[in-house]
Amino acid sequence: MMDQRQVIFREIDNLKQALPVSKAILEQQVLLRVASTYLAIRNYFGQQILFSKDIIETTSLILQALDGFCFILDDRYHILYITESVSTHLGFSQVYMYMLRLLQQDKV
């Protein structure tokens, strides 16, 4: 019988296979952060957005051609997606930037 820890590790491995991102960067905590961001993007855009590996690879090549980085914010100013080139230009990890809030409203 599997203990709870083995079940969790197996599910994390399944999650790693399902996400359309580089496997090299995915430690367990990072993987969970990427998964929650992925779900937030799906929730924000609805089911019409598709995340096939071909679309992501093509989009990645286009974004690599840009001299800068690109990001997508939700209506609460959280970063839903940011390109990997943010690490080159700002020095922050792409995964670290997910779900960060860019603008704070002043409480007056």
Stockholm file with secondary structure:
# STOCKHOLM 1.0

chainA/1-108         MMDQRQVIFREIDNLKQALPVSKAILEQQVLLRVASTYLAIRNYFGQQILFSKDIIETTSLILQALDGFCFILDDRYHILYITESVSTHLGFSQVYMYMLRLLQQDKV
#=GR chainA/1-108 SS CCCHHHHHHHHHHHHHHHSCSCGGGCCHHHHHHHHHHHHHHHHHHCTTCCCCHHHHHHHHHHHHHSSSCCEEECTTSBEEEECTTHHHHTCCCHHHHTTCBCCCCCCC
#=GC SS_cons         CCCHHHHHHHHHHHHHHHSCSCGGGCCHHHHHHHHHHHHHHHHHHCTTCCCCHHHHHHHHHHHHHSSSCCEEECTTSBEEEECTTHHHHTCCCHHHHTTCBCCCCCCC
//
